Amino acid sequence: MATERGIVTKLDSTTAWVKTTRTSACRTCSAKSSCSTGESGKEMEVEAINEAGAQIGDRIIISIETASLLKASFLLYVFPILLMIAGAVVGQKTGPLFDMDPSLFSAVVGFLFFFISFWFVKSRGNSMARKNEYKPKIIRILKPQ
């Protein structure tokens, strides 16, 4: 379970907006240099399910299930590459059927599949974002300092 500390800045009926400083998970992430959220020390605001009943100004701990984080990471990072490789293989095998150079057709179909994967990731990501399992949850309110 990935956890992070933060401060509640806004409340909704069942959710809270939490300001966090990127520290623990981002510091060790291999993609932090290419990720806009990976700049350690910078603040970000996330929407979290308010299971603990936190109020504005409370210092809290949010968490997200590891399985949900891994599923989202797979969809975002691994799936497009797998689809591109599958497209390249399909292009290599079907190039001669269209009387085209297999290498060229492989590259074209590979990139076509790669760009199709972006559409799929966006549509699937939108549906995942609506599910509570992929939203962080406030699990504990910390004592005031």
C-alpha positions as CSV (number, residue, x, y, z in Angstrom):
1,M,0.0,0.0,0.0
2,A,1.5,3.3,-1.1
3,T,1.0,6.1,1.5
4,E,1.7,9.8,1.6
5,R,1.1,12.6,4.1
6,G,-0.9,15.7,3.3
7,I,-3.2,18.5,4.5
8,V,-6.9,18.7,3.6
9,T,-7.6,21.9,1.6
10,K,-11.2,21.4,0.4
11,L,-14.1,19.2,1.3
12,D,-16.9,17.7,-0.8
13,S,-19.6,15.4,0.4
14,T,-17.5,12.2,0.4
15,T,-14.2,13.4,-0.9
16,A,-11.4,15.8,0.2
17,W,-8.8,17.6,-1.7
18,V,-5.4,16.9,-0.2
19,K,-2.2,18.9,-0.7
20,T,0.8,16.7,-0.6
21,T,4.5,17.2,-1.1
22,R,6.0,14.6,-3.4
23,T,8.5,12.6,-1.3
24,S,8.5,8.8,-0.6
25,A,7.0,7.1,-3.6
26,C,8.3,9.7,-6.2
27,R,11.8,9.7,-4.8
28,T,12.5,6.1,-5.8
29,C,10.4,5.9,-9.0
30,S,12.5,5.3,-12.1
31,A,10.2,7.4,-14.2
32,K,10.4,10.5,-12.0
33,S,12.6,12.4,-14.5
34,S,10.0,12.1,-17.3
35,C,6.9,12.5,-15.0
36,S,5.6,15.9,-14.2
37,T,4.5,14.7,-10.8
38,G,7.9,13.2,-10.0
39,E,9.7,16.4,-9.0
40,S,10.5,15.7,-5.4
41,G,9.6,18.5,-3.0
42,K,7.0,20.1,-5.2
43,E,3.4,20.2,-4.0
44,M,0.4,18.7,-5.7
45,E,-3.3,18.4,-4.9
46,V,-5.2,15.1,-5.2
47,E,-8.8,14.1,-4.6
48,A,-9.1,11.4,-2.0
49,I,-12.0,9.5,-0.5
50,N,-12.6,10.9,3.0
51,E,-13.1,7.7,5.0
52,A,-11.6,9.1,8.2
53,G,-13.9,12.1,8.3
54,A,-11.1,14.7,8.0
55,Q,-11.8,18.4,8.1
56,I,-10.1,21.3,6.3
57,G,-6.6,21.9,7.7
58,D,-6.2,18.4,9.1
59,R,-2.9,16.7,8.6
60,I,-3.7,13.2,7.2
61,I,-2.3,10.1,5.6
62,I,-3.6,9.0,2.2
63,S,-3.1,5.6,0.7
64,I,-3.8,3.7,-2.5
65,E,-3.8,-0.1,-2.8
66,T,-0.7,-1.5,-4.4
67,A,-2.8,-3.7,-6.8
68,S,-4.6,-0.6,-8.1
69,L,-1.4,1.3,-8.5
70,L,0.2,-1.6,-10.4
71,K,-2.9,-2.0,-12.7
72,A,-2.8,1.7,-13.6
73,S,1.0,1.6,-14.1
74,F,0.7,-1.4,-16.4
75,L,-2.0,0.3,-18.5
76,L,0.0,3.5,-18.7
77,Y,3.5,2.1,-19.3
78,V,3.5,-1.5,-20.4
79,F,0.3,-1.9,-22.5
80,P,1.3,0.7,-25.2
81,I,4.7,-1.0,-25.7
82,L,3.1,-4.5,-25.9
83,L,0.6,-3.2,-28.5
84,M,3.4,-1.6,-30.5
85,I,5.3,-4.9,-30.5
86,A,2.2,-6.8,-31.5
87,G,1.6,-4.4,-34.3
88,A,5.2,-4.8,-35.5
89,V,4.8,-8.5,-35.6
90,V,1.5,-8.3,-37.5
91,G,3.0,-5.8,-39.9
92,Q,6.0,-8.1,-40.5
93,K,3.8,-11.1,-41.2
94,T,1.2,-9.3,-43.4
95,G,3.5,-6.9,-45.3
96,P,4.0,-9.4,-48.2
97,L,0.2,-9.9,-48.5
98,F,-0.1,-6.2,-49.4
99,D,3.0,-6.4,-51.6
100,M,5.0,-4.1,-49.3
101,D,8.4,-4.3,-47.7
102,P,7.9,-6.3,-44.4
103,S,10.2,-4.0,-42.4
104,L,8.5,-0.8,-43.6
105,F,5.0,-2.3,-43.1
106,S,6.1,-3.6,-39.7
107,A,7.1,-0.1,-38.6
108,V,4.0,1.5,-39.9
109,V,1.6,-1.0,-38.3
110,G,3.7,-1.0,-35.1
111,F,3.3,2.8,-34.7
112,L,-0.4,2.6,-35.7
113,F,-1.0,0.1,-32.9
114,F,1.0,2.3,-30.6
115,F,-1.1,5.3,-31.3
116,I,-4.3,3.2,-31.0
117,S,-3.1,2.2,-27.5
118,F,-3.1,5.9,-26.5
119,W,-6.8,6.1,-27.4
120,F,-7.5,2.9,-25.4
121,V,-5.4,4.1,-22.4
122,K,-7.3,7.4,-22.4
123,S,-10.7,5.8,-22.5
124,R,-9.9,3.1,-20.0
125,G,-8.1,5.6,-17.8
126,N,-11.3,7.8,-17.7
127,S,-13.4,4.8,-16.6
128,M,-10.8,3.8,-14.0
129,A,-10.7,7.3,-12.6
130,R,-14.4,7.0,-11.8
131,K,-13.9,3.9,-9.7
132,N,-13.2,4.3,-6.0
133,E,-10.6,1.5,-6.1
134,Y,-8.3,3.7,-8.1
135,K,-8.7,6.8,-5.9
136,P,-6.5,7.4,-2.9
137,K,-8.3,7.2,0.5
138,I,-7.7,9.1,3.7
139,I,-6.9,6.4,6.2
140,R,-5.8,8.4,9.2
141,I,-5.9,11.8,10.7
142,L,-2.6,12.8,12.3
143,K,-2.4,14.5,15.7
144,P,-1.7,18.3,15.5
145,Q,1.9,19.2,16.1
